[in-house]
Amino acid sequence: MTTLVEGMHPGGFLVWEAFRDYTRETITVAAGELEPGTVLGKITASGKYAAHDPAAVDGTETAVAVLWGKADASGGDAPAVAVVRGPAIVNRHDLVFAGTPSEGEIAAAHTALLAAGILVR
């Protein structure tokens, strides 16, 4: 029998948000193939978004948003939607982090998202 694997759904990480027209924005993703629920950082020089990277020094070291749906920027910049501000609550088990961050780095990202009004539970 064939085993099917279901991937992440757009917005599947979201538990609650106040007003979708307030919490979400259309953004530009600068690089990579990203899944829904990917924690994002904002590149300081360009204002574009990329996967959060705690070791970076370009702005993406600070978690600021969560990607709503899949984004493929492997061939260049791509438009996408992200939850960029709260009030919103997201499921911590449905968030996607690039690489293998430590528990401390994940906790720091959760704290940074809270500063944007996005509560991780």
N, CA, C and O atoms as CSV, one atom per row, in Angstrom:
chain,resi,resn,atom,element,x,y,z
A,1,MET,N,N,0.828,-1.173,0.000
A,1,MET,CA,C,0.000,0.000,0.000
A,1,MET,C,C,0.878,1.242,0.000
A,1,MET,O,O,1.885,1.301,0.705
A,2,THR,N,N,0.497,2.220,-0.782
A,2,THR,CA,C,1.240,3.466,-0.872
A,2,THR,C,C,0.996,4.324,0.362
A,2,THR,O,O,-0.144,4.501,0.791
A,3,THR,N,N,2.070,4.853,0.925
A,3,THR,CA,C,1.956,5.752,2.070
A,3,THR,C,C,1.952,7.181,1.558
A,3,THR,O,O,2.853,7.586,0.825
A,4,LEU,N,N,0.956,7.930,1.936
A,4,LEU,CA,C,0.863,9.333,1.560
A,4,LEU,C,C,1.323,10.194,2.724
A,4,LEU,O,O,1.025,9.901,3.882
A,5,VAL,N,N,2.048,11.256,2.410
A,5,VAL,CA,C,2.518,12.177,3.426
A,5,VAL,C,C,1.924,13.544,3.118
A,5,VAL,O,O,2.130,14.099,2.039
A,6,GLU,N,N,1.197,14.066,4.071
A,6,GLU,CA,C,0.573,15.365,3.893
A,6,GLU,C,C,1.497,16.448,4.431
A,6,GLU,O,O,1.972,16.360,5.564
A,7,GLY,N,N,1.745,17.454,3.631
A,7,GLY,CA,C,2.612,18.548,4.038
A,7,GLY,C,C,1.851,19.609,4.821
A,7,GLY,O,O,0.682,19.437,5.165
A,8,MET,N,N,2.530,20.687,5.087
A,8,MET,CA,C,1.931,21.807,5.809
A,8,MET,C,C,0.926,22.521,4.918
A,8,MET,O,O,1.133,22.658,3.712
A,9,HIS,N,N,-0.149,22.968,5.519
A,9,HIS,CA,C,-1.163,23.738,4.805
A,9,HIS,C,C,-0.935,25.231,5.047
A,9,HIS,O,O,-0.440,25.612,6.108
A,10,PRO,N,N,-1.290,26.082,4.080
A,10,PRO,CA,C,-1.200,27.523,4.329
A,10,PRO,C,C,-1.992,27.894,5.582
A,10,PRO,O,O,-3.167,27.550,5.716
A,11,GLY,N,N,-1.339,28.590,6.482
A,11,GLY,CA,C,-1.983,29.034,7.704
A,11,GLY,C,C,-2.251,27.952,8.722
A,11,GLY,O,O,-2.904,28.213,9.732
A,12,GLY,N,N,-1.766,26.736,8.490
A,12,GLY,CA,C,-2.026,25.630,9.403
A,12,GLY,C,C,-1.445,25.832,10.793
A,12,GLY,O,O,-1.886,25.182,11.741
A,13,PHE,N,N,-0.485,26.701,10.932
A,13,PHE,CA,C,0.154,26.993,12.212
A,13,PHE,C,C,-0.669,27.953,13.069
A,13,PHE,O,O,-0.437,28.066,14.273
A,14,LEU,N,N,-1.623,28.642,12.456
A,14,LEU,CA,C,-2.356,29.708,13.141
A,14,LEU,C,C,-3.434,29.159,14.058
A,14,LEU,O,O,-4.272,28.364,13.633
A,15,VAL,N,N,-3.412,29.579,15.309
A,15,VAL,CA,C,-4.437,29.198,16.277
A,15,VAL,C,C,-5.525,30.272,16.313
A,15,VAL,O,O,-6.715,29.959,16.335
A,16,TRP,N,N,-5.103,31.552,16.320
A,16,TRP,CA,C,-6.052,32.658,16.392
A,16,TRP,C,C,-5.367,33.939,15.928
A,16,TRP,O,O,-4.170,34.134,16.143
A,17,GLU,N,N,-6.144,34.799,15.293
A,17,GLU,CA,C,-5.665,36.141,14.975
A,17,GLU,C,C,-6.831,37.109,15.085
A,17,GLU,O,O,-7.983,36.723,14.885
A,18,ALA,N,N,-6.538,38.358,15.399
A,18,ALA,CA,C,-7.592,39.342,15.606
A,18,ALA,C,C,-8.289,39.674,14.280
A,18,ALA,O,O,-9.486,39.427,14.133
A,19,PHE,N,N,-7.569,40.217,13.343
A,19,PHE,CA,C,-8.118,40.604,12.041
A,19,PHE,C,C,-7.088,40.274,10.974
A,19,PHE,O,O,-5.977,40.804,10.996
A,20,ARG,N,N,-7.449,39.404,10.042
A,20,ARG,CA,C,-6.459,38.979,9.047
A,20,ARG,C,C,-5.949,40.134,8.205
A,20,ARG,O,O,-4.803,40.115,7.756
A,21,ASP,N,N,-6.785,41.140,7.985
A,21,ASP,CA,C,-6.334,42.287,7.194
A,21,ASP,C,C,-5.341,43.156,7.963
A,21,ASP,O,O,-4.672,44.005,7.375
A,22,TYR,N,N,-5.246,42.947,9.258
A,22,TYR,CA,C,-4.295,43.694,10.071
A,22,TYR,C,C,-3.029,42.887,10.325
A,22,TYR,O,O,-1.928,43.433,10.253
A,23,THR,N,N,-3.166,41.598,10.620
A,23,THR,CA,C,-2.007,40.792,11.027
A,23,THR,C,C,-1.154,40.315,9.858
A,23,THR,O,O,0.034,40.047,10.034
A,24,ARG,N,N,-1.742,40.205,8.667
A,24,ARG,CA,C,-1.012,39.671,7.501
A,24,ARG,C,C,-0.664,40.771,6.512
A,24,ARG,O,O,-1.374,41.769,6.384
A,25,GLU,N,N,0.457,40.561,5.812
A,25,GLU,CA,C,0.879,41.475,4.750
A,25,GLU,C,C,1.479,40.669,3.609
A,25,GLU,O,O,1.979,39.560,3.801
A,26,THR,N,N,1.420,41.245,2.427
A,26,THR,CA,C,2.153,40.691,1.301
A,26,THR,C,C,3.598,41.157,1.448
A,26,THR,O,O,3.872,42.344,1.625
A,27,ILE,N,N,4.509,40.202,1.373
A,27,ILE,CA,C,5.934,40.486,1.546
A,27,ILE,C,C,6.700,39.977,0.332
A,27,ILE,O,O,6.128,39.343,-0.555
A,28,THR,N,N,7.984,40.259,0.301
A,28,THR,CA,C,8.868,39.704,-0.721
A,28,THR,C,C,9.868,38.777,-0.047
A,28,THR,O,O,10.606,39.185,0.850
A,29,VAL,N,N,9.883,37.520,-0.492
A,29,VAL,CA,C,10.842,36.542,0.021
A,29,VAL,C,C,12.060,36.584,-0.896
A,29,VAL,O,O,11.931,36.484,-2.116
A,30,ALA,N,N,13.239,36.733,-0.305
A,30,ALA,CA,C,14.458,36.937,-1.076
A,30,ALA,C,C,15.135,35.655,-1.538
A,30,ALA,O,O,15.788,35.647,-2.581
A,31,ALA,N,N,14.992,34.578,-0.786
A,31,ALA,CA,C,15.743,33.382,-1.146
A,31,ALA,C,C,15.113,32.131,-0.567
A,31,ALA,O,O,14.499,32.155,0.499
A,32,GLY,N,N,15.280,31.032,-1.298
A,32,GLY,CA,C,14.914,29.720,-0.795
A,32,GLY,C,C,13.514,29.255,-1.142
A,32,GLY,O,O,12.670,30.023,-1.603
A,33,GLU,N,N,13.294,27.963,-0.903
A,33,GLU,CA,C,11.965,27.344,-0.995
A,33,GLU,C,C,11.492,27.163,0.430
A,33,GLU,O,O,12.039,26.344,1.169
A,34,LEU,N,N,10.487,27.915,0.821
A,34,LEU,CA,C,10.048,27.926,2.204
A,34,LEU,C,C,8.650,27.352,2.344
A,34,LEU,O,O,7.786,27.565,1.493
A,35,GLU,N,N,8.443,26.623,3.427
A,35,GLU,CA,C,7.163,25.979,3.722
A,35,GLU,C,C,6.284,26.900,4.561
A,35,GLU,O,O,6.792,27.804,5.225
A,36,PRO,N,N,4.971,26.679,4.538
A,36,PRO,CA,C,4.091,27.434,5.428
A,36,PRO,C,C,4.527,27.242,6.879
A,36,PRO,O,O,4.895,26.139,7.285
A,37,GLY,N,N,4.483,28.312,7.646
A,37,GLY,CA,C,4.894,28.241,9.046
A,37,GLY,C,C,6.361,28.528,9.275
A,37,GLY,O,O,6.823,28.477,10.415
A,38,THR,N,N,7.114,28.832,8.215
A,38,THR,CA,C,8.533,29.146,8.373
A,38,THR,C,C,8.690,30.471,9.105
A,38,THR,O,O,8.067,31.470,8.746
A,39,VAL,N,N,9.520,30.469,10.122
A,39,VAL,CA,C,9.815,31.687,10.864
A,39,VAL,C,C,10.764,32.517,10.011
A,39,VAL,O,O,11.769,32.019,9.506
A,40,LEU,N,N,10.423,33.799,9.861
A,40,LEU,CA,C,11.166,34.684,8.971
A,40,LEU,C,C,11.889,35.788,9.716
A,40,LEU,O,O,11.477,36.213,10.795
A,41,GLY,N,N,12.974,36.241,9.115
A,41,GLY,CA,C,13.672,37.444,9.545
A,41,GLY,C,C,13.625,38.434,8.397
A,41,GLY,O,O,13.389,38.045,7.254
A,42,LYS,N,N,13.843,39.695,8.682
A,42,LYS,CA,C,13.781,40.739,7.657
A,42,LYS,C,C,15.190,41.251,7.370
A,42,LYS,O,O,15.896,41.694,8.276
A,43,ILE,N,N,15.587,41.184,6.111
A,43,ILE,CA,C,16.912,41.642,5.701
A,43,ILE,C,C,16.938,43.168,5.810
A,43,ILE,O,O,16.157,43.858,5.155
A,44,THR,N,N,17.825,43.677,6.628
A,44,THR,CA,C,17.869,45.107,6.918
A,44,THR,C,C,18.122,45.947,5.664
A,44,THR,O,O,17.460,46.966,5.467
A,45,ALA,N,N,19.050,45.545,4.832
A,45,ALA,CA,C,19.439,46.351,3.678
A,45,ALA,C,C,18.348,46.453,2.610
A,45,ALA,O,O,18.227,47.488,1.955
A,46,SER,N,N,17.558,45.403,2.425
A,46,SER,CA,C,16.586,45.392,1.331
A,46,SER,C,C,15.133,45.458,1.785
A,46,SER,O,O,14.261,45.823,0.996
A,47,GLY,N,N,14.855,45.112,3.046
A,47,GLY,CA,C,13.478,45.060,3.518
A,47,GLY,C,C,12.754,43.797,3.089
A,47,GLY,O,O,11.560,43.646,3.344
A,48,LYS,N,N,13.474,42.884,2.436
A,48,LYS,CA,C,12.897,41.604,2.021
A,48,LYS,C,C,13.044,40.601,3.163
A,48,LYS,O,O,13.785,40.834,4.118
A,49,TYR,N,N,12.332,39.490,3.050
A,49,TYR,CA,C,12.320,38.488,4.095
A,49,TYR,C,C,13.036,37.219,3.642
A,49,TYR,O,O,13.084,36.903,2.453
A,50,ALA,N,N,13.589,36.501,4.617
A,50,ALA,CA,C,14.224,35.204,4.378
A,50,ALA,C,C,14.043,34.380,5.648
A,50,ALA,O,O,13.623,34.899,6.683
A,51,ALA,N,N,14.360,33.109,5.560
A,51,ALA,CA,C,14.251,32.246,6.738
A,51,ALA,C,C,15.094,32.809,7.876
A,51,ALA,O,O,16.222,33.258,7.670
A,52,HIS,N,N,14.534,32.777,9.062
A,52,HIS,CA,C,15.236,33.239,10.264
A,52,HIS,C,C,16.515,32.432,10.443
A,52,HIS,O,O,16.499,31.203,10.367
A,53,ASP,N,N,17.634,33.137,10.684
A,53,ASP,CA,C,18.929,32.490,10.879
A,53,ASP,C,C,19.622,33.148,12.064
A,53,ASP,O,O,20.139,34.258,11.935
A,54,PRO,N,N,19.641,32.479,13.222
A,54,PRO,CA,C,20.236,33.083,14.418
A,54,PRO,C,C,21.705,33.459,14.273
A,54,PRO,O,O,22.201,34.300,15.023
A,55,ALA,N,N,22.412,32.849,13.319
A,55,ALA,CA,C,23.838,33.132,13.141
A,55,ALA,C,C,24.096,34.264,12.146
A,55,ALA,O,O,25.243,34.666,11.957
A,56,ALA,N,N,23.062,34.772,11.519
A,56,ALA,CA,C,23.225,35.807,10.496
A,56,ALA,C,C,23.521,37.169,11.127
A,56,ALA,O,O,23.359,37.361,12.332
A,57,VAL,N,N,23.956,38.099,10.292
A,57,VAL,CA,C,24.191,39.480,10.732
A,57,VAL,C,C,23.552,40.468,9.751
A,57,VAL,O,O,23.943,41.634,9.688
A,58,ASP,N,N,22.559,39.985,8.983
A,58,ASP,CA,C,21.922,40.832,7.970
A,58,ASP,C,C,20.507,41.253,8.346
A,58,ASP,O,O,19.801,41.841,7.526
A,59,GLY,N,N,20.085,40.964,9.565
A,59,GLY,CA,C,18.736,41.268,10.011
A,59,GLY,C,C,17.897,40.024,10.212
A,59,GLY,O,O,16.954,40.035,11.004
A,60,THR,N,N,18.223,38.944,9.505
A,60,THR,CA,C,17.435,37.716,9.630
A,60,THR,C,C,17.716,36.975,10.937
A,60,THR,O,O,17.083,35.959,11.225
A,61,GLU,N,N,18.658,37.479,11.721
A,61,GLU,CA,C,18.924,36.861,13.027
A,61,GLU,C,C,17.801,37.134,14.026
A,61,GLU,O,O,17.735,36.494,15.076
A,62,THR,N,N,16.924,38.074,13.706
A,62,THR,CA,C,15.782,38.391,14.560
A,62,THR,C,C,14.510,37.893,13.896
A,62,THR,O,O,14.213,38.273,12.763
A,63,ALA,N,N,13.763,37.053,14.582
A,63,ALA,CA,C,12.496,36.539,14.058
A,63,ALA,C,C,11.459,37.664,14.099
A,63,ALA,O,O,11.260,38.299,15.135
A,64,VAL,N,N,10.794,37.903,12.947
A,64,VAL,CA,C,9.835,39.007,12.889
A,64,VAL,C,C,8.493,38.627,12.287
A,64,VAL,O,O,7.547,39.410,12.367
A,65,ALA,N,N,8.382,37.438,11.682
A,65,ALA,CA,C,7.154,37.075,10.981
A,65,ALA,C,C,7.091,35.566,10.793
A,65,ALA,O,O,8.067,34.851,11.018
A,66,VAL,N,N,5.897,35.095,10.369
A,66,VAL,CA,C,5.703,33.681,10.062
A,66,VAL,C,C,5.057,33.590,8.683
A,66,VAL,O,O,4.031,34.220,8.428
A,67,LEU,N,N,5.657,32.813,7.807
A,67,LEU,CA,C,5.180,32.668,6.432
A,67,LEU,C,C,3.832,31.962,6.396
A,67,LEU,O,O,3.669,30.908,7.011
A,68,TRP,N,N,2.865,32.531,5.683
A,68,TRP,CA,C,1.507,31.984,5.612
A,68,TRP,C,C,1.431,30.734,4.736
A,68,TRP,O,O,0.919,29.699,5.162
A,69,GLY,N,N,1.937,30.836,3.524
A,69,GLY,CA,C,1.878,29.731,2.569
A,69,GLY,C,C,3.244,29.449,1.989
A,69,GLY,O,O,4.220,30.112,2.338
A,70,LYS,N,N,3.322,28.485,1.118
A,70,LYS,CA,C,4.589,28.106,0.494
A,70,LYS,C,C,5.123,29.265,-0.349
A,70,LYS,O,O,4.350,29.992,-0.972
A,71,ALA,N,N,6.433,29.433,-0.365
A,71,ALA,CA,C,7.072,30.471,-1.177
A,71,ALA,C,C,8.303,29.880,-1.848
A,71,ALA,O,O,9.140,29.264,-1.187
A,72,ASP,N,N,8.413,30.065,-3.148
A,72,ASP,CA,C,9.572,29.564,-3.893
A,72,ASP,C,C,10.346,30.738,-4.474
A,72,ASP,O,O,10.007,31.267,-5.533
A,73,ALA,N,N,11.379,31.127,-3.767
A,73,ALA,CA,C,12.233,32.212,-4.223
A,73,ALA,C,C,13.596,31.668,-4.648
A,73,ALA,O,O,14.597,32.383,-4.612
A,74,SER,N,N,13.626,30.398,-5.051
A,74,SER,CA,C,14.898,29.788,-5.453
A,74,SER,C,C,15.433,30.388,-6.747
A,74,SER,O,O,16.637,30.350,-7.001
A,75,GLY,N,N,14.537,30.945,-7.566
A,75,GLY,CA,C,14.966,31.572,-8.812
A,75,GLY,C,C,14.972,33.082,-8.752
A,75,GLY,O,O,15.152,33.737,-9.780
A,76,GLY,N,N,14.783,33.646,-7.589
A,76,GLY,CA,C,14.731,35.096,-7.423
A,76,GLY,C,C,13.615,35.470,-6.471
A,76,GLY,O,O,12.900,34.610,-5.957
A,77,ASP,N,N,13.479,36.750,-6.248
A,77,ASP,CA,C,12.466,37.242,-5.315
A,77,ASP,C,C,11.082,36.711,-5.661
A,77,ASP,O,O,10.735,36.556,-6.832
A,78,ALA,N,N,10.294,36.432,-4.613
A,78,ALA,CA,C,8.939,35.918,-4.810
A,78,ALA,C,C,7.983,36.599,-3.829
A,78,ALA,O,O,8.323,36.792,-2.661
A,79,PRO,N,N,6.791,36.962,-4.299
A,79,PRO,CA,C,5.809,37.519,-3.379
A,79,PRO,C,C,5.216,36.410,-2.515
A,79,PRO,O,O,5.117,35.262,-2.947
A,80,ALA,N,N,4.829,36.758,-1.304
A,80,ALA,CA,C,4.236,35.799,-0.376
A,80,ALA,C,C,3.420,36.578,0.648
A,80,ALA,O,O,3.447,37.808,0.684
A,81,VAL,N,N,2.700,35.839,1.474
A,81,VAL,CA,C,1.936,36.438,2.566
A,81,VAL,C,C,2.517,35.921,3.870
A,81,VAL,O,O,2.882,34.750,3.974
A,82,ALA,N,N,2.600,36.793,4.862
A,82,ALA,CA,C,3.122,36.406,6.174
A,82,ALA,C,C,2.328,37.086,7.272
A,82,ALA,O,O,1.771,38.166,7.075
A,83,VAL,N,N,2.282,36.448,8.426
A,83,VAL,CA,C,1.755,37.077,9.629
A,83,VAL,C,C,2.913,37.906,10.176
A,83,VAL,O,O,3.923,37.359,10.619
A,84,VAL,N,N,2.760,39.225,10.140
A,84,VAL,CA,C,3.855,40.122,10.513
A,84,VAL,C,C,3.614,40.864,11.823
A,84,VAL,O,O,4.527,41.490,12.362
A,85,ARG,N,N,2.381,40.795,12.337
A,85,ARG,CA,C,2.086,41.466,13.600
A,85,ARG,C,C,0.902,40.799,14.258
A,85,ARG,O,O,0.141,40.082,13.608
A,86,GLY,N,N,0.749,41.030,15.519
A,86,GLY,CA,C,-0.380,40.488,16.251
A,86,GLY,C,C,-1.422,41.551,16.477
A,86,GLY,O,O,-1.299,42.674,15.989
A,87,PRO,N,N,-2.419,41.202,17.198
A,87,PRO,CA,C,-2.463,40.023,18.040
A,87,PRO,C,C,-2.757,38.753,17.253
A,87,PRO,O,O,-3.700,38.682,16.465
A,88,ALA,N,N,-1.912,37.750,17.497
A,88,ALA,CA,C,-2.077,36.439,16.868
A,88,ALA,C,C,-1.443,35.389,17.780
A,88,ALA,O,O,-0.502,35.671,18.522
A,89,ILE,N,N,-1.982,34.179,17.705
A,89,ILE,CA,C,-1.435,33.044,18.445
A,89,ILE,C,C,-1.111,31.956,17.436
A,89,ILE,O,O,-1.933,31.633,16.579
A,90,VAL,N,N,0.096,31.386,17.536
A,90,VAL,CA,C,0.518,30.330,16.623
A,90,VAL,C,C,0.920,29.093,17.419
A,90,VAL,O,O,1.332,29.191,18.575
A,91,ASN,N,N,0.796,27.932,16.787
A,91,ASN,CA,C,1.142,26.653,17.409
A,91,ASN,C,C,2.642,26.413,17.249
A,91,ASN,O,O,3.143,26.330,16.127
A,92,ARG,N,N,3.343,26.302,18.347
A,92,ARG,CA,C,4.801,26.139,18.300
A,92,ARG,C,C,5.224,24.868,17.571
A,92,ARG,O,O,6.318,24.817,17.009
A,93,HIS,N,N,4.378,23.848,17.574
A,93,HIS,CA,C,4.721,22.581,16.937
A,93,HIS,C,C,4.584,22.647,15.415
A,93,HIS,O,O,5.071,21.766,14.707
A,94,ASP,N,N,3.928,23.680,14.921
A,94,ASP,CA,C,3.742,23.833,13.479
A,94,ASP,C,C,4.673,24.868,12.871
A,94,ASP,O,O,4.599,25.124,11.670
A,95,LEU,N,N,5.546,25.471,13.669
A,95,LEU,CA,C,6.503,26.435,13.131
A,95,LEU,C,C,7.683,25.691,12.517
A,95,LEU,O,O,8.094,24.637,13.004
A,96,VAL,N,N,8.214,26.255,11.450
A,96,VAL,CA,C,9.330,25.650,10.727
A,96,VAL,C,C,10.550,26.556,10.885
A,96,VAL,O,O,10.485,27.756,10.615
A,97,PHE,N,N,11.646,25.974,11.319
A,97,PHE,CA,C,12.905,26.713,11.455
A,97,PHE,C,C,13.913,26.166,10.457
A,97,PHE,O,O,14.024,24.953,10.280
A,98,ALA,N,N,14.637,27.049,9.815
A,98,ALA,CA,C,15.694,26.634,8.884
A,98,ALA,C,C,16.859,26.075,9.690
A,98,ALA,O,O,17.153,26.558,10.783
A,99,GLY,N,N,17.508,25.075,9.157
A,99,GLY,CA,C,18.656,24.482,9.838
A,99,GLY,C,C,18.243,23.721,11.079
A,99,GLY,O,O,17.140,23.178,11.157
A,100,THR,N,N,19.135,23.689,12.040
A,100,THR,CA,C,18.877,22.983,13.295
A,100,THR,C,C,19.193,23.912,14.465
A,100,THR,O,O,20.225,23.756,15.118
A,101,PRO,N,N,18.315,24.874,14.734
A,101,PRO,CA,C,18.585,25.792,15.847
A,101,PRO,C,C,18.494,25.079,17.189
A,101,PRO,O,O,17.778,24.089,17.338
A,102,SER,N,N,19.229,25.600,18.155
A,102,SER,CA,C,19.202,25.042,19.509
A,102,SER,C,C,17.900,25.456,20.201
A,102,SER,O,O,17.178,26.329,19.720
A,103,GLU,N,N,17.616,24.816,21.330
A,103,GLU,CA,C,16.422,25.172,22.100
A,103,GLU,C,C,16.478,26.635,22.535
A,103,GLU,O,O,15.455,27.319,22.553
A,104,GLY,N,N,17.660,27.109,22.881
A,104,GLY,CA,C,17.825,28.512,23.275
A,104,GLY,C,C,17.538,29.464,22.129
A,104,GLY,O,O,16.915,30.508,22.327
A,105,GLU,N,N,17.991,29.109,20.923
A,105,GLU,CA,C,17.734,29.947,19.749
A,105,GLU,C,C,16.250,29.954,19.391
A,105,GLU,O,O,15.715,30.978,18.967
A,106,ILE,N,N,15.588,28.810,19.564
A,106,ILE,CA,C,14.151,28.736,19.306
A,106,ILE,C,C,13.402,29.586,20.329
A,106,ILE,O,O,12.473,30.309,19.971
A,107,ALA,N,N,13.796,29.504,21.589
A,107,ALA,CA,C,13.157,30.316,22.631
A,107,ALA,C,C,13.352,31.804,22.361
A,107,ALA,O,O,12.437,32.600,22.572
A,108,ALA,N,N,14.541,32.182,21.896
A,108,ALA,CA,C,14.805,33.589,21.560
A,108,ALA,C,C,13.933,34.037,20.389
A,108,ALA,O,O,13.456,35.171,20.370
A,109,ALA,N,N,13.724,33.155,19.415
A,109,ALA,CA,C,12.855,33.481,18.276
A,109,ALA,C,C,11.416,33.653,18.741
A,109,ALA,O,O,10.712,34.544,18.265
A,110,HIS,N,N,10.973,32.807,19.668
A,110,HIS,CA,C,9.618,32.941,20.219
A,110,HIS,C,C,9.460,34.282,20.927
A,110,HIS,O,O,8.427,34.938,20.798
A,111,THR,N,N,10.473,34.683,21.667
A,111,THR,CA,C,10.442,35.969,22.365
A,111,THR,C,C,10.414,37.124,21.374
A,111,THR,O,O,9.697,38.103,21.582
A,112,ALA,N,N,11.186,37.017,20.301
A,112,ALA,CA,C,11.200,38.066,19.277
A,112,ALA,C,C,9.846,38.164,18.579
A,112,ALA,O,O,9.381,39.266,18.290
A,113,LEU,N,N,9.208,37.026,18.305
A,113,LEU,CA,C,7.875,37.048,17.691
A,113,LEU,C,C,6.868,37.699,18.637
A,113,LEU,O,O,5.976,38.422,18.194
A,114,LEU,N,N,7.008,37.444,19.929
A,114,LEU,CA,C,6.108,38.064,20.903
A,114,LEU,C,C,6.223,39.584,20.864
A,114,LEU,O,O,5.234,40.289,21.060
A,115,ALA,N,N,7.429,40.087,20.611
A,115,ALA,CA,C,7.622,41.543,20.495
A,115,ALA,C,C,6.810,42.112,19.332
A,115,ALA,O,O,6.456,43.291,19.338
A,116,ALA,N,N,6.513,41.267,18.327
A,116,ALA,CA,C,5.690,41.688,17.199
A,116,ALA,C,C,4.218,41.398,17.447
A,116,ALA,O,O,3.382,41.648,16.579
A,117,GLY,N,N,3.894,40.872,18.627
A,117,GLY,CA,C,2.512,40.569,18.958
A,117,GLY,C,C,2.067,39.170,18.571
A,117,GLY,O,O,0.880,38.851,18.631
A,118,ILE,N,N,3.024,38.330,18.172
A,118,ILE,CA,C,2.713,36.958,17.755
A,118,ILE,C,C,3.101,36.026,18.908
A,118,ILE,O,O,4.284,35.791,19.154
A,119,LEU,N,N,2.103,35.505,19.604
A,119,LEU,CA,C,2.316,34.642,20.756
A,119,LEU,C,C,2.459,33.202,20.309
A,119,LEU,O,O,1.600,32.682,19.596
A,120,VAL,N,N,3.542,32.549,20.723
A,120,VAL,CA,C,3.792,31.146,20.362
A,120,VAL,C,C,3.363,30.285,21.549
A,120,VAL,O,O,3.833,30.468,22.672
A,121,ARG,N,N,2.466,29.351,21.277
A,121,ARG,CA,C,1.984,28.444,22.332
A,121,ARG,C,C,2.249,27.014,21.958
A,121,ARG,O,O,1.915,26.105,22.718
